[in-house]
């Protein structure tokens, strides 16, 4: 009887952990910014990347890559620092899409309007924006 009680307690604890901690329920799509981002002065070096981001990525990832609640995550987040998501991860996400793995927003489709050269400039912009917001 004691073993059965212990097993039930363990299952309840793990079940609660799964519901509370691992809840992957997609948030309500309000479109509100998810975080506050300190904008940067846009130099000539990153102007093209910001323009490409604004035209192709901001509709989902938000102004200044702050994310949009229920739509897409902020890219100005420690999850996307270079040591965790290298530049190639951004390139591949735009080229072939990406399965949902950190956030409960669903899979990201490819962005065919953005080519590899565009992504180089977008990544340059994003990395400078990340550094300005303490993500290195």
N, C-alpha and C positions, 0 to 999 in steps of 0.2 A: 504494500500500500504506500509506503514512504517513497519507493522508487517511482511509482505512478504519479504521485503528487509532485515530486521533483521534476519529472518530465513535463508535466502540465505547466508548472511555473516557468521552466526554461522556454517552452513553446510560447507562452503568453508574453514573456519578456522579449523574445525575438520578434514576435508578431507586432508588438507595440513599437519596437525599434523600426521595423519595416514601414509601419504606417506613419510614424512621426518623423523619423530621420530620412528615410529613403522615399518619401512621398514624391512621386514624379508626375503628379497631377498638373496638367497644363494650367497656368494661371489665367484668369479672366483677361481677355484681350482689350485692355483699356487704351493701349498705345502710349501711355504716359512714360516719360523717361524713367529708367530704373535707378540711375545714379546721377550724382552731380559731377560734371566734368569741367575742369578748368580749361577753357579754350586756349589756343595758342595763337601767336602772331603768325600768319601764314606768309612765309617767305616764298620767293620765286622757286626755290628748291622743292617745296612741297605743294605749291599751288595746284599743279596738275593732279596730284594724288587726292587732294581735298575735293577738287571738282569732280573727279571720277567717283570718289566715295559718295559725295552728295547726290550725284545723278543715278548711281546704281546700287548703293548699299544703305543709304540713310533711311529709305522708306521702311526698311525692316530693322536695321541696327540703330536707328535714331540719329538725331543731330549730335555731332561730336562723338559718335559711336557710344552714346550713353545707354543704348538698348531701348526697347519699347516693350512695356509690360504686356505679356501674353503673346508677343509677336516674335521677338528675337532678342538674344542676350546683348549686354554691353560688351564691347571689345576692349574697353578701357577697364580691365579687370585683371586681377592677378592670375587668373586661369590662363589668360592669353599672353603672359609675359614670354619673352623669347626662349627661356629655358624650358618652358612647358609646351608652348605651341610655336615651333620655329616658323620662319617665313614660308617655308614650303607648305605648311598646314593651311595657311591663308590662300596660297595659290591653288592648292588642290580643292579647297572648299569652293572657290569660285569656278574652277574648271569642271569638276565632276560632282559637286555637292558634298554633303557630309551627313552622316547619321547622327542623330541626337545622342549625346553621351555625357554632357555636363549639365545641361539645362532641360527642362521639360517643355520645350517649344515645338518639338517635332523635328523632322529632318529638314536640312537646308537644301533646297534645289540648286543646281548649277546656275551660274549667271553668264549665259552665253555672250552677252554684250560686252563683257570685260575680258580682254586678252591678257597674255602673260606680261607684256610691257606695261599695260594699265595696272596690273597687280603690283608690279615693282614700285610704281609711284604711290599706289594706295598704301602699301606696306610701309613705305618711308614715312608717309603722313601719319599712319597709325602709331608707328614706333615713337615718333617725336611726341605725339599726343600722350602716349603712355608714359614716357619719361617725365613730361610736364606734370603728370598726375601721380608721380611716385611709383610707377611700375617699370622696373628695369630687369 
